[in-house]
Amino acid sequence: MKKPKKQKDDKSVSVSDHLNSDLLEQLKAVKKGLTKEQEERDAELEKKKIEERKQREKNKSFEELLNESSLSWKEYK
């Protein structure tokens, strides 16, 4: 029992066919602007994370740095 397949029209209609060219260009410009803003926000967020990581590293106490160190005094005994 095979289901009959729907036949597609040779001419597919898209939204851009119904919009006038000025409106389509405006929408494309808005899309490009929003994409650029999103990329800038992502870059700024990444920059902020790196700066925070550097600041935390800078403010670590001697004990924290010593605990993170892989050196062991037993190796040099």
All heavy atoms as a GROMACS GRO file, in nm:
protein
  644
    1MET      N    1   0.083  -0.118   0.000
    1MET     CA    2   0.000   0.000   0.000
    1MET      C    3   0.088   0.125   0.000
    1MET      O    4   0.128   0.175   0.104
    1MET     CB    5  -0.089   0.002   0.124
    1MET     CG    6  -0.196  -0.105   0.122
    1MET     SD    7  -0.327  -0.069   0.231
    1MET     CE    8  -0.281  -0.160   0.373
    2LYS      N    9   0.120   0.170  -0.114
    2LYS     CA   10   0.202   0.288  -0.128
    2LYS      C   11   0.114   0.412  -0.131
    2LYS      O   12   0.006   0.411  -0.188
    2LYS     CB   13   0.285   0.282  -0.256
    2LYS     CG   14   0.387   0.173  -0.256
    2LYS     CD   15   0.467   0.176  -0.384
    2LYS     CE   16   0.571   0.066  -0.384
    2LYS     NZ   17   0.648   0.064  -0.508
    3LYS      N   18   0.164   0.513  -0.063
    3LYS     CA   19   0.091   0.640  -0.064
    3LYS      C   20   0.125   0.714  -0.192
    3LYS      O   21   0.241   0.718  -0.234
    3LYS     CB   22   0.132   0.725   0.056
    3LYS     CG   23   0.090   0.663   0.188
    3LYS     CD   24   0.130   0.753   0.302
    3LYS     CE   25   0.092   0.688   0.434
    3LYS     NZ   26   0.134   0.770   0.548
    4PRO      N   27   0.027   0.776  -0.253
    4PRO     CA   28   0.057   0.852  -0.375
    4PRO      C   29   0.139   0.976  -0.339
    4PRO      O   30   0.111   1.045  -0.242
    4PRO     CB   31  -0.079   0.889  -0.430
    4PRO     CG   32  -0.172   0.879  -0.314
    4PRO     CD   33  -0.114   0.776  -0.222
    5LYS      N   34   0.242   1.001  -0.418
    5LYS     CA   35   0.326   1.118  -0.394
    5LYS      C   36   0.262   1.241  -0.454
    5LYS      O   37   0.200   1.236  -0.559
    5LYS     CB   38   0.464   1.098  -0.456
    5LYS     CG   39   0.542   0.987  -0.392
    5LYS     CD   40   0.679   0.977  -0.454
    5LYS     CE   41   0.759   0.868  -0.388
    5LYS     NZ   42   0.893   0.856  -0.447
    6LYS      N   43   0.279   1.350  -0.382
    6LYS     CA   44   0.226   1.477  -0.433
    6LYS      C   45   0.322   1.529  -0.539
    6LYS      O   46   0.442   1.528  -0.522
    6LYS     CB   47   0.214   1.579  -0.321
    6LYS     CG   48   0.110   1.542  -0.218
    6LYS     CD   49   0.101   1.647  -0.111
    6LYS     CE   50  -0.001   1.610  -0.006
    6LYS     NZ   51  -0.007   1.709   0.101
    7GLN      N   52   0.267   1.570  -0.648
    7GLN     CA   53   0.351   1.623  -0.754
    7GLN      C   54   0.372   1.772  -0.730
    7GLN      O   55   0.279   1.845  -0.701
    7GLN     CB   56   0.286   1.602  -0.890
    7GLN     CG   57   0.275   1.456  -0.928
    7GLN     CD   58   0.208   1.440  -1.064
    7GLN    OE1   59   0.157   1.536  -1.119
    7GLN    NE2   60   0.209   1.319  -1.116
    8LYS      N   61   0.497   1.813  -0.741
    8LYS     CA   62   0.529   1.953  -0.723
    8LYS      C   63   0.517   2.025  -0.856
    8LYS      O   64   0.546   1.970  -0.962
    8LYS     CB   65   0.672   1.969  -0.668
    8LYS     CG   66   0.688   1.912  -0.530
    8LYS     CD   67   0.827   1.937  -0.479
    8LYS     CE   68   0.841   1.882  -0.339
    8LYS     NZ   69   0.976   1.906  -0.285
    9ASP      N   70   0.477   2.150  -0.846
    9ASP     CA   71   0.469   2.232  -0.967
    9ASP      C   72   0.609   2.264  -1.014
    9ASP      O   73   0.702   2.276  -0.935
    9ASP     CB   74   0.394   2.362  -0.939
    9ASP     CG   75   0.248   2.336  -0.904
    9ASP    OD1   76   0.191   2.234  -0.947
    9ASP    OD2   77   0.192   2.420  -0.833
   10ASP      N   78   0.626   2.277  -1.142
   10ASP     CA   79   0.756   2.312  -1.196
   10ASP      C   80   0.796   2.453  -1.154
   10ASP      O   81   0.912   2.484  -1.137
   10ASP     CB   82   0.757   2.302  -1.348
   10ASP     CG   83   0.746   2.158  -1.394
   10ASP    OD1   84   0.782   2.068  -1.314
   10ASP    OD2   85   0.703   2.135  -1.508
   11LYS      N   86   0.696   2.537  -1.137
   11LYS     CA   87   0.721   2.675  -1.097
   11LYS      C   88   0.694   2.687  -0.947
   11LYS      O   89   0.580   2.683  -0.904
   11LYS     CB   90   0.630   2.771  -1.171
   11LYS     CG   91   0.651   2.773  -1.320
   11LYS     CD   92   0.556   2.867  -1.387
   11LYS     CE   93   0.572   2.865  -1.537
   11LYS     NZ   94   0.476   2.955  -1.602
   12SER      N   95   0.800   2.699  -0.869
   12SER     CA   96   0.781   2.718  -0.726
   12SER      C   97   0.773   2.868  -0.698
   12SER      O   98   0.852   2.946  -0.750
   12SER     CB   99   0.894   2.654  -0.646
   12SER     OG  100   1.016   2.712  -0.685
   13VAL      N  101   0.681   2.906  -0.615
   13VAL     CA  102   0.658   3.046  -0.585
   13VAL      C  103   0.722   3.077  -0.451
   13VAL      O  104   0.701   3.006  -0.353
   13VAL     CB  105   0.506   3.076  -0.580
   13VAL    CG1  106   0.482   3.221  -0.545
   13VAL    CG2  107   0.441   3.040  -0.713
   14SER      N  108   0.801   3.182  -0.447
   14SER     CA  109   0.864   3.221  -0.322
   14SER      C  110   0.811   3.357  -0.277
   14SER      O  111   0.745   3.428  -0.354
   14SER     CB  112   1.016   3.226  -0.338
   14SER     OG  113   1.051   3.328  -0.427
   15VAL      N  114   0.842   3.391  -0.155
   15VAL     CA  115   0.796   3.518  -0.100
   15VAL      C  116   0.857   3.635  -0.176
   15VAL      O  117   0.791   3.736  -0.199
   15VAL     CB  118   0.831   3.526   0.051
   15VAL    CG1  119   0.794   3.662   0.108
   15VAL    CG2  120   0.760   3.416   0.127
   16SER      N  121   0.982   3.619  -0.216
   16SER     CA  122   1.049   3.729  -0.286
   16SER      C  123   0.983   3.761  -0.420
   16SER      O  124   0.996   3.872  -0.470
   16SER     CB  125   1.197   3.697  -0.306
   16SER     OG  126   1.212   3.584  -0.388
   17ASP      N  127   0.913   3.666  -0.476
   17ASP     CA  128   0.842   3.692  -0.602
   17ASP      C  129   0.725   3.787  -0.581
   17ASP      O  130   0.688   3.862  -0.671
   17ASP     CB  131   0.790   3.562  -0.662
   17ASP     CG  132   0.903   3.471  -0.707
   17ASP    OD1  133   1.014   3.522  -0.732
   17ASP    OD2  134   0.880   3.348  -0.716
   18HIS      N  135   0.668   3.785  -0.460
   18HIS     CA  136   0.550   3.868  -0.432
   18HIS      C  137   0.587   4.005  -0.375
   18HIS      O  138   0.503   4.094  -0.373
   18HIS     CB  139   0.457   3.796  -0.335
   18HIS     CG  140   0.394   3.674  -0.394
   18HIS    ND1  141   0.301   3.680  -0.495
   18HIS    CD2  142   0.413   3.543  -0.369
   18HIS    CE1  143   0.264   3.556  -0.528
   18HIS    NE2  144   0.332   3.471  -0.454
   19LEU      N  145   0.707   4.022  -0.327
   19LEU     CA  146   0.749   4.149  -0.271
   19LEU      C  147   0.813   4.235  -0.379
   19LEU      O  148   0.877   4.184  -0.470
   19LEU     CB  149   0.852   4.127  -0.158
   19LEU     CG  150   0.803   4.050  -0.036
   19LEU    CD1  151   0.919   4.029   0.059
   19LEU    CD2  152   0.691   4.122   0.033
   20ASN      N  153   0.796   4.365  -0.362
   20ASN     CA  154   0.863   4.450  -0.460
   20ASN      C  155   1.011   4.458  -0.427
   20ASN      O  156   1.055   4.425  -0.317
   20ASN     CB  157   0.799   4.589  -0.467
   20ASN     CG  158   0.809   4.665  -0.338
   20ASN    OD1  159   0.894   4.636  -0.254
   20ASN    ND2  160   0.721   4.763  -0.319
   21SER      N  161   1.091   4.496  -0.521
   21SER     CA  162   1.236   4.490  -0.507
   21SER      C  163   1.288   4.583  -0.398
   21SER      O  164   1.385   4.550  -0.329
   21SER     CB  165   1.304   4.520  -0.640
   21SER     OG  166   1.271   4.652  -0.682
   22ASP      N  167   1.225   4.701  -0.379
   22ASP     CA  168   1.271   4.794  -0.275
   22ASP      C  169   1.255   4.733  -0.137
   22ASP      O  170   1.346   4.740  -0.054
   22ASP     CB  171   1.193   4.925  -0.282
   22ASP     CG  172   1.222   5.004  -0.408
   22ASP    OD1  173   1.331   4.983  -0.466
   22ASP    OD2  174   1.137   5.085  -0.448
   23LEU      N  175   1.142   4.672  -0.112
   23LEU     CA  176   1.116   4.610   0.018
   23LEU      C  177   1.210   4.492   0.040
   23LEU      O  178   1.262   4.474   0.150
   23LEU     CB  179   0.970   4.565   0.027
   23LEU     CG  180   0.926   4.503   0.158
   23LEU    CD1  181   0.947   4.602   0.273
   23LEU    CD2  182   0.781   4.461   0.151
   24LEU      N  183   1.235   4.416  -0.062
   24LEU     CA  184   1.326   4.302  -0.053
   24LEU      C  185   1.467   4.348  -0.020
   24LEU      O  186   1.533   4.290   0.067
   24LEU     CB  187   1.325   4.223  -0.184
   24LEU     CG  188   1.405   4.094  -0.186
   24LEU    CD1  189   1.352   3.997  -0.081
   24LEU    CD2  190   1.400   4.031  -0.324
   25GLU      N  191   1.512   4.456  -0.083
   25GLU     CA  192   1.645   4.510  -0.054
   25GLU      C  193   1.653   4.563   0.089
   25GLU      O  194   1.755   4.546   0.157
   25GLU     CB  195   1.682   4.621  -0.153
   25GLU     CG  196   1.705   4.572  -0.293
   25GLU     CD  197   1.815   4.470  -0.303
   25GLU    OE1  198   1.920   4.488  -0.236
   25GLU    OE2  199   1.798   4.372  -0.377
   26GLN      N  200   1.546   4.626   0.137
   26GLN     CA  201   1.543   4.675   0.275
   26GLN      C  202   1.553   4.559   0.373
   26GLN      O  203   1.626   4.566   0.472
   26GLN     CB  204   1.415   4.754   0.302
   26GLN     CG  205   1.412   4.890   0.237
   26GLN     CD  206   1.279   4.959   0.258
   26GLN    OE1  207   1.182   4.899   0.306
   26GLN    NE2  208   1.273   5.087   0.222
   27LEU      N  209   1.481   4.453   0.347
   27LEU     CA  210   1.485   4.336   0.434
   27LEU      C  211   1.624   4.272   0.435
   27LEU      O  212   1.674   4.231   0.540
   27LEU     CB  213   1.380   4.233   0.392
   27LEU     CG  214   1.235   4.272   0.417
   27LEU    CD1  215   1.142   4.169   0.355
   27LEU    CD2  216   1.208   4.286   0.565
   28LYS      N  217   1.687   4.265   0.320
   28LYS     CA  218   1.822   4.210   0.312
   28LYS      C  219   1.921   4.297   0.390
   28LYS      O  220   2.010   4.246   0.458
   28LYS     CB  221   1.867   4.196   0.167
   28LYS     CG  222   1.800   4.081   0.094
   28LYS     CD  223   1.851   4.069  -0.048
   28LYS     CE  224   1.783   3.955  -0.120
   28LYS     NZ  225   1.832   3.941  -0.259
   29ALA      N  226   1.905   4.430   0.382
   29ALA     CA  227   1.992   4.522   0.454
   29ALA      C  228   1.973   4.507   0.605
   29ALA      O  229   2.071   4.507   0.681
   29ALA     CB  230   1.964   4.666   0.412
   30VAL      N  231   1.849   4.492   0.648
   30VAL     CA  232   1.821   4.472   0.791
   30VAL      C  233   1.882   4.341   0.839
   30VAL      O  234   1.943   4.335   0.945
   30VAL     CB  235   1.668   4.475   0.818
   30VAL    CG1  236   1.636   4.428   0.959
   30VAL    CG2  237   1.614   4.615   0.794
   31LYS      N  238   1.870   4.237   0.759
   31LYS     CA  239   1.927   4.108   0.795
   31LYS      C  240   2.078   4.116   0.808
   31LYS      O  241   2.138   4.064   0.902
   31LYS     CB  242   1.890   4.003   0.690
   31LYS     CG  243   1.945   3.866   0.719
   31LYS     CD  244   1.910   3.766   0.610
   31LYS     CE  245   1.974   3.632   0.638
   31LYS     NZ  246   1.949   3.537   0.529
   32LYS      N  247   2.140   4.185   0.712
   32LYS     CA  248   2.285   4.201   0.716
   32LYS      C  249   2.328   4.280   0.839
   32LYS      O  250   2.426   4.244   0.906
   32LYS     CB  251   2.332   4.274   0.590
   32LYS     CG  252   2.481   4.282   0.573
   32LYS     CD  253   2.516   4.361   0.448
   32LYS     CE  254   2.591   4.275   0.352
   32LYS     NZ  255   2.639   4.349   0.234
   33GLY      N  256   2.252   4.385   0.873
   33GLY     CA  257   2.284   4.465   0.990
   33GLY      C  258   2.270   4.386   1.118
   33GLY      O  259   2.354   4.396   1.208
   34LEU      N  260   2.165   4.307   1.130
   34LEU     CA  261   2.144   4.226   1.250
   34LEU      C  262   2.252   4.119   1.264
   34LEU      O  263   2.298   4.091   1.375
   34LEU     CB  264   2.005   4.161   1.246
   34LEU     CG  265   1.887   4.258   1.262
   34LEU    CD1  266   1.756   4.183   1.243
   34LEU    CD2  267   1.890   4.326   1.397
   35THR      N  268   2.292   4.062   1.153
   35THR     CA  269   2.399   3.962   1.156
   35THR      C  270   2.529   4.024   1.204
   35THR      O  271   2.600   3.967   1.286
   35THR     CB  272   2.418   3.900   1.016
   35THR    OG1  273   2.294   3.847   0.971
   35THR    CG2  274   2.521   3.790   1.018
   36LYS      N  275   2.558   4.143   1.154
   36LYS     CA  276   2.680   4.214   1.194
   36LYS      C  277   2.676   4.248   1.343
   36LYS      O  278   2.776   4.231   1.413
   36LYS     CB  279   2.696   4.341   1.110
   36LYS     CG  280   2.825   4.414   1.136
   36LYS     CD  281   2.839   4.533   1.044
   36LYS     CE  282   2.970   4.605   1.073
   36LYS     NZ  283   2.986   4.723   0.988
   37GLU      N  284   2.561   4.295   1.391
   37GLU     CA  285   2.547   4.327   1.534
   37GLU      C  286   2.569   4.203   1.620
   37GLU      O  287   2.633   4.210   1.724
   37GLU     CB  288   2.409   4.386   1.562
   37GLU     CG  289   2.390   4.527   1.513
   37GLU     CD  290   2.250   4.578   1.539
   37GLU    OE1  291   2.179   4.519   1.624
   37GLU    OE2  292   2.213   4.678   1.476
   38GLN      N  293   2.514   4.090   1.578
   38GLN     CA  294   2.530   3.966   1.654
   38GLN      C  295   2.676   3.924   1.659
   38GLN      O  296   2.725   3.883   1.764
   38GLN     CB  297   2.445   3.854   1.591
   38GLN     CG  298   2.452   3.723   1.664
   38GLN     CD  299   2.394   3.730   1.803
   38GLN    OE1  300   2.298   3.802   1.827
   38GLN    NE2  301   2.452   3.658   1.897
   39GLU      N  302   2.747   3.935   1.547
   39GLU     CA  303   2.889   3.902   1.545
   39GLU      C  304   2.969   3.994   1.636
   39GLU      O  305   3.059   3.949   1.707
   39GLU     CB  306   2.942   3.910   1.401
   39GLU     CG  307   2.892   3.801   1.311
   39GLU     CD  308   2.931   3.820   1.166
   39GLU    OE1  309   2.993   3.924   1.132
   39GLU    OE2  310   2.900   3.730   1.085
   40GLU      N  311   2.934   4.122   1.637
   40GLU     CA  312   3.003   4.218   1.724
   40GLU      C  313   2.977   4.185   1.871
   40GLU      O  314   3.069   4.192   1.954
   40GLU     CB  315   2.958   4.360   1.693
   40GLU     CG  316   3.009   4.413   1.561
   40GLU     CD  317   2.951   4.548   1.524
   40GLU    OE1  318   2.866   4.602   1.600
   40GLU    OE2  319   2.992   4.602   1.420
   41ARG      N  320   2.854   4.150   1.905
   41ARG     CA  321   2.822   4.112   2.043
   41ARG      C  322   2.898   3.987   2.085
   41ARG      O  323   2.950   3.980   2.197
   41ARG     CB  324   2.672   4.088   2.060
   41ARG     CG  325   2.595   4.215   2.092
   41ARG     CD  326   2.453   4.184   2.118
   41ARG     NE  327   2.391   4.191   1.985
   41ARG     CZ  328   2.275   4.143   1.950
   41ARG    NH1  329   2.201   4.081   2.037
   41ARG    NH2  330   2.229   4.154   1.828
   42ASP      N  331   2.906   3.890   1.995
   42ASP     CA  332   2.980   3.766   2.025
   42ASP      C  333   3.128   3.796   2.047
   42ASP      O  334   3.190   3.742   2.139
   42ASP     CB  335   2.962   3.664   1.913
   42ASP     CG  336   2.821   3.609   1.906
   42ASP    OD1  337   2.744   3.626   2.003
   42ASP    OD2  338   2.787   3.549   1.801
   43ALA      N  339   3.185   3.881   1.962
   43ALA     CA  340   3.327   3.916   1.975
   43ALA      C  341   3.350   3.991   2.106
   43ALA      O  342   3.449   3.966   2.176
   43ALA     CB  343   3.371   4.000   1.857
   44GLU      N  344   3.261   4.082   2.141
   44GLU     CA  345   3.274   4.158   2.265
   44GLU      C  346   3.263   4.066   2.386
   44GLU      O  347   3.338   4.081   2.483
   44GLU     CB  348   3.166   4.267   2.272
   44GLU     CG  349   3.178   4.359   2.389
   44GLU     CD  350   3.304   4.446   2.385
   44GLU    OE1  351   3.350   4.479   2.275
   44GLU    OE2  352   3.354   4.479   2.494
   45LEU      N  353   3.172   3.971   2.381
   45LEU     CA  354   3.155   3.876   2.491
   45LEU      C  355   3.281   3.790   2.508
   45LEU      O  356   3.326   3.768   2.621
   45LEU     CB  357   3.034   3.786   2.465
   45LEU     CG  358   2.998   3.686   2.573
   45LEU    CD1  359   2.963   3.757   2.703
   45LEU    CD2  360   2.882   3.599   2.528
   46GLU      N  361   3.338   3.745   2.398
   46GLU     CA  362   3.460   3.665   2.403
   46GLU      C  363   3.575   3.747   2.460
   46GLU      O  364   3.652   3.698   2.543
   46GLU     CB  365   3.496   3.614   2.263
   46GLU     CG  366   3.612   3.520   2.260
   46GLU     CD  367   3.585   3.388   2.330
   46GLU    OE1  368   3.469   3.345   2.336
   46GLU    OE2  369   3.682   3.329   2.381
   47LYS      N  370   3.585   3.872   2.418
   47LYS     CA  371   3.689   3.961   2.469
   47LYS      C  372   3.673   3.983   2.619
   47LYS      O  373   3.772   3.983   2.693
   47LYS     CB  374   3.681   4.095   2.394
   47LYS     CG  375   3.789   4.192   2.428
   47LYS     CD  376   3.774   4.317   2.344
   47LYS     CE  377   3.878   4.421   2.380
   47LYS     NZ  378   3.862   4.544   2.302
   48LYS      N  379   3.550   3.998   2.663
   48LYS     CA  380   3.521   4.018   2.805
   48LYS      C  381   3.560   3.895   2.887
   48LYS      O  382   3.618   3.906   2.995
   48LYS     CB  383   3.373   4.050   2.824
   48LYS     CG  384   3.335   4.089   2.964
   48LYS     CD  385   3.190   4.129   2.971
   48LYS     CE  386   3.150   4.168   3.111
   48LYS     NZ  387   3.009   4.206   3.120
   49LYS      N  388   3.530   3.776   2.834
   49LYS     CA  389   3.566   3.652   2.903
   49LYS      C  390   3.716   3.638   2.918
   49LYS      O  391   3.766   3.598   3.022
   49LYS     CB  392   3.510   3.530   2.828
   49LYS     CG  393   3.363   3.510   2.845
   49LYS     CD  394   3.318   3.386   2.768
   49LYS     CE  395   3.169   3.366   2.780
   49LYS     NZ  396   3.125   3.246   2.706
   50ILE      N  397   3.790   3.672   2.813
   50ILE     CA  398   3.936   3.664   2.817
   50ILE      C  399   3.991   3.762   2.921
   50ILE      O  400   4.080   3.728   2.998
   50ILE     CB  401   3.996   3.691   2.677
   50ILE    CG1  402   3.962   3.575   2.583
   50ILE    CG2  403   4.146   3.713   2.684
   50ILE    CD1  404   3.995   3.601   2.438
   51GLU      N  405   3.936   3.883   2.923
   51GLU     CA  406   3.981   3.983   3.019
   51GLU      C  407   3.953   3.939   3.162
   51GLU      O  408   4.038   3.956   3.251
   51GLU     CB  409   3.913   4.117   2.990
   51GLU     CG  410   3.962   4.230   3.075
   51GLU     CD  411   4.108   4.264   3.051
   51GLU    OE1  412   4.156   4.248   2.938
   51GLU    OE2  413   4.174   4.305   3.148
   52GLU      N  414   3.835   3.880   3.186
   52GLU     CA  415   3.802   3.832   3.320
   52GLU      C  416   3.895   3.718   3.362
   52GLU      O  417   3.938   3.711   3.477
   52GLU     CB  418   3.657   3.784   3.325
   52GLU     CG  419   3.556   3.896   3.322
   52GLU     CD  420   3.413   3.845   3.315
   52GLU    OE1  421   3.391   3.721   3.310
   52GLU    OE2  422   3.322   3.929   3.315
   53ARG      N  423   3.928   3.629   3.269
   53ARG     CA  424   4.019   3.520   3.297
   53ARG      C  425   4.157   3.573   3.334
   53ARG      O  426   4.219   3.527   3.431
   53ARG     CB  427   4.028   3.427   3.176
   53ARG     CG  428   4.091   3.294   3.206
   53ARG     CD  429   4.091   3.200   3.086
   53ARG     NE  430   3.970   3.205   3.006
   53ARG     CZ  431   3.968   3.220   2.873
   53ARG    NH1  432   4.080   3.233   2.806
   53ARG    NH2  433   3.855   3.224   2.807
   54LYS      N  434   4.205   3.673   3.261
   54LYS     CA  435   4.334   3.734   3.292
   54LYS      C  436   4.331   3.801   3.429
   54LYS      O  437   4.427   3.792   3.505
   54LYS     CB  438   4.370   3.838   3.186
   54LYS     CG  439   4.415   3.780   3.054
   54LYS     CD  440   4.452   3.891   2.957
   54LYS     CE  441   4.494   3.835   2.824
   54LYS     NZ  442   4.528   3.942   2.728
   55GLN      N  443   4.220   3.867   3.460
   55GLN     CA  444   4.208   3.936   3.588
   55GLN      C  445   4.209   3.836   3.704
   55GLN      O  446   4.272   3.859   3.806
   55GLN     CB  447   4.080   4.021   3.590
   55GLN     CG  448   4.074   4.120   3.701
   55GLN     CD  449   4.179   4.230   3.688
   55GLN    OE1  450   4.231   4.257   3.581
   55GLN    NE2  451   4.213   4.290   3.799
   56ARG      N  452   4.138   3.724   3.688
   56ARG     CA  453   4.137   3.622   3.793
   56ARG      C  454   4.276   3.562   3.812
   56ARG      O  455   4.319   3.540   3.925
   56ARG     CB  456   4.039   3.509   3.758
   56ARG     CG  457   3.897   3.539   3.805
   56ARG     CD  458   3.809   3.423   3.774
   56ARG     NE  459   3.787   3.435   3.629
   56ARG     CZ  460   3.742   3.342   3.549
   56ARG    NH1  461   3.712   3.226   3.593
   56ARG    NH2  462   3.726   3.362   3.422
   57GLU      N  463   4.346   3.539   3.702
   57GLU     CA  464   4.481   3.484   3.710
   57GLU      C  465   4.574   3.583   3.781
   57GLU      O  466   4.658   3.543   3.861
   57GLU     CB  467   4.534   3.455   3.569
   57GLU     CG  468   4.668   3.388   3.565
   57GLU     CD  469   4.667   3.243   3.608
   57GLU    OE1  470   4.561   3.177   3.596
   57GLU    OE2  471   4.771   3.197   3.655
   58LYS      N  472   4.555   3.708   3.753
   58LYS     CA  473   4.637   3.812   3.812
   58LYS      C  474   4.615   3.822   3.964
   58LYS      O  475   4.708   3.851   4.039
   58LYS     CB  476   4.603   3.945   3.746
   58LYS     CG  477   4.683   4.063   3.790
   58LYS     CD  478   4.638   4.185   3.712
   58LYS     CE  479   4.702   4.310   3.763
   58LYS     NZ  480   4.652   4.428   3.691
   59ASN      N  481   4.493   3.797   4.008
   59ASN     CA  482   4.458   3.815   4.149
   59ASN      C  483   4.469   3.687   4.233
   59ASN      O  484   4.426   3.687   4.347
   59ASN     CB  485   4.316   3.871   4.161
   59ASN     CG  486   4.306   4.012   4.108
   59ASN    OD1  487   4.404   4.086   4.113
   59ASN    ND2  488   4.190   4.048   4.058
   60LYS      N  489   4.524   3.583   4.177
   60LYS     CA  490   4.536   3.458   4.254
   60LYS      C  491   4.639   3.472   4.365
   60LYS      O  492   4.741   3.540   4.350
   60LYS     CB  493   4.576   3.342   4.162
   60LYS     CG  494   4.463   3.292   4.078
   60LYS     CD  495   4.502   3.168   4.004
   60LYS     CE  496   4.384   3.119   3.922
   60LYS     NZ  497   4.417   2.998   3.849
   61SER      N  498   4.610   3.404   4.474
   61SER     CA  499   4.704   3.406   4.586
   61SER      C  500   4.817   3.308   4.559
   61SER      O  501   4.809   3.222   4.471
   61SER     CB  502   4.632   3.370   4.715
   61SER     OG  503   4.594   3.234   4.712
   62PHE      N  504   4.921   3.318   4.641
   62PHE     CA  505   5.035   3.227   4.627
   62PHE      C  506   4.991   3.083   4.649
   62PHE      O  507   5.035   2.992   4.580
   62PHE     CB  508   5.145   3.266   4.727
   62PHE     CG  509   5.265   3.179   4.717
   62PHE    CD1  510   5.353   3.191   4.612
   62PHE    CD2  511   5.289   3.080   4.812
   62PHE    CE1  512   5.464   3.109   4.602
   62PHE    CE2  513   5.400   2.998   4.802
   62PHE     CZ  514   5.488   3.014   4.696
   63GLU      N  515   4.901   3.062   4.744
   63GLU     CA  516   4.853   2.926   4.774
   63GLU      C  517   4.782   2.866   4.653
   63GLU      O  518   4.803   2.750   4.618
   63GLU     CB  519   4.760   2.929   4.894
   63GLU     CG  520   4.708   2.792   4.932
   63GLU     CD  521   4.610   2.797   5.049
   63GLU    OE1  522   4.574   2.906   5.095
   63GLU    OE2  523   4.569   2.688   5.092
   64GLU      N  524   4.698   2.944   4.587
   64GLU     CA  525   4.626   2.895   4.469
   64GLU      C  526   4.723   2.860   4.356
   64GLU      O  527   4.709   2.757   4.290
   64GLU     CB  528   4.526   3.000   4.421
   64GLU     CG  529   4.408   3.020   4.515
   64GLU     CD  530   4.322   3.137   4.476
   64GLU    OE1  531   4.376   3.236   4.422
   64GLU    OE2  532   4.201   3.130   4.499
   65LEU      N  533   4.821   2.947   4.335
   65LEU     CA  534   4.920   2.919   4.231
   65LEU      C  535   5.001   2.794   4.264
   65LEU      O  536   5.031   2.713   4.176
   65LEU     CB  537   5.014   3.039   4.215
   65LEU     CG  538   4.950   3.164   4.157
   65LEU    CD1  539   5.047   3.280   4.166
   65LEU    CD2  540   4.906   3.141   4.014
   66LEU      N  541   5.036   2.777   4.391
   66LEU     CA  542   5.111   2.660   4.434
   66LEU      C  543   5.029   2.533   4.416
   66LEU      O  544   5.080   2.430   4.372
   66LEU     CB  545   5.155   2.676   4.580
   66LEU     CG  546   5.252   2.574   4.635
   66LEU    CD1  547   5.382   2.576   4.554
   66LEU    CD2  548   5.280   2.600   4.781
   67ASN      N  549   4.900   2.539   4.450
   67ASN     CA  550   4.813   2.422   4.435
   67ASN      C  551   4.794   2.383   4.288
   67ASN      O  552   4.779   2.265   4.257
   67ASN     CB  553   4.678   2.447   4.501
   67ASN     CG  554   4.687   2.448   4.652
   67ASN    OD1  555   4.778   2.391   4.710
   67ASN    ND2  556   4.593   2.515   4.716
   68GLU      N  557   4.794   2.479   4.200
   68GLU     CA  558   4.778   2.451   4.057
   68GLU      C  559   4.906   2.401   3.992
   68GLU      O  560   4.903   2.343   3.885
   68GLU     CB  561   4.729   2.577   3.984
   68GLU     CG  562   4.588   2.613   4.017
   68GLU     CD  563   4.544   2.740   3.947
   68GLU    OE1  564   4.625   2.799   3.872
   68GLU    OE2  565   4.429   2.780   3.967
   69SER      N  566   5.016   2.425   4.057
   69SER     CA  567   5.145   2.385   4.002
   69SER      C  568   5.157   2.233   3.998
   69SER      O  569   5.115   2.162   4.089
   69SER     CB  570   5.257   2.444   4.086
   69SER     OG  571   5.380   2.395   4.043
   70SER      N  572   5.219   2.182   3.894
   70SER     CA  573   5.237   2.037   3.882
   70SER      C  574   5.368   1.991   3.944
   70SER      O  575   5.398   1.872   3.943
   70SER     CB  576   5.232   1.997   3.735
   70SER     OG  577   5.338   2.059   3.666
   71LEU      N  578   5.446   2.084   3.995
   71LEU     CA  579   5.573   2.048   4.057
   71LEU      C  580   5.551   1.981   4.192
   71LEU      O  581   5.461   2.017   4.266
   71LEU     CB  582   5.660   2.173   4.077
   71LEU     CG  583   5.700   2.244   3.949
   71LEU    CD1  584   5.778   2.370   3.985
   71LEU    CD2  585   5.786   2.156   3.862
   72SER      N  586   5.633   1.884   4.220
   72SER     CA  587   5.626   1.814   4.348
   72SER      C  588   5.762   1.815   4.413
   72SER      O  589   5.862   1.781   4.348
   72SER     CB  590   5.577   1.671   4.325
   72SER     OG  591   5.583   1.599   4.445
   73TRP      N  592   5.767   1.853   4.538
   73TRP     CA  593   5.896   1.856   4.608
   73TRP      C  594   5.955   1.718   4.623
   73TRP      O  595   6.075   1.702   4.639
   73TRP     CB  596   5.883   1.926   4.742
   73TRP     CG  597   5.793   1.854   4.839
   73TRP    CD1  598   5.659   1.867   4.852
   73TRP    CD2  599   5.834   1.755   4.932
   73TRP    NE1  600   5.612   1.783   4.948
   73TRP    CE2  601   5.716   1.713   5.000
   73TRP    CE3  602   5.955   1.696   4.968
   73TRP    CZ2  603   5.719   1.616   5.098
   73TRP    CZ3  604   5.955   1.600   5.067
   73TRP    CH2  605   5.839   1.561   5.131
   74LYS      N  606   5.871   1.615   4.620
   74LYS     CA  607   5.918   1.477   4.636
   74LYS      C  608   6.008   1.436   4.519
   74LYS      O  609   6.096   1.352   4.536
   74LYS     CB  610   5.800   1.383   4.646
   74LYS     CG  611   5.719   1.403   4.774
   74LYS     CD  612   5.600   1.310   4.779
   74LYS     CE  613   5.519   1.338   4.905
   74LYS     NZ  614   5.402   1.253   4.914
   75GLU      N  615   5.989   1.493   4.404
   75GLU     CA  616   6.072   1.460   4.288
   75GLU      C  617   6.214   1.511   4.305
   75GLU      O  618   6.307   1.457   4.249
   75GLU     CB  619   6.012   1.520   4.162
   75GLU     CG  620   5.879   1.458   4.123
   75GLU     CD  621   5.815   1.527   4.004
   75GLU    OE1  622   5.879   1.618   3.946
   75GLU    OE2  623   5.703   1.491   3.972
   76TYR      N  624   6.231   1.617   4.382
   76TYR     CA  625   6.362   1.678   4.398
   76TYR      C  626   6.430   1.642   4.529
   76TYR      O  627   6.533   1.692   4.562
   76TYR     CB  628   6.348   1.831   4.388
   76TYR     CG  629   6.287   1.872   4.257
   76TYR    CD1  630   6.154   1.910   4.248
   76TYR    CD2  631   6.364   1.869   4.141
   76TYR    CE1  632   6.098   1.946   4.126
   76TYR    CE2  633   6.309   1.906   4.019
   76TYR     CZ  634   6.177   1.944   4.013
   76TYR     OH  635   6.122   1.979   3.894
   77LYS      N  636   6.371   1.554   4.605
   77LYS     CA  637   6.422   1.514   4.734
   77LYS      C  638   6.539   1.421   4.721
   77LYS      O  639   6.551   1.337   4.639
   77LYS     CB  640   6.310   1.447   4.812
   77LYS     CG  641   6.342   1.424   4.956
   77LYS     CD  642   6.219   1.374   5.024
   77LYS     CE  643   6.251   1.346   5.170
   77LYS     NZ  644   6.139   1.290   5.239
   0.00000   0.00000   0.00000
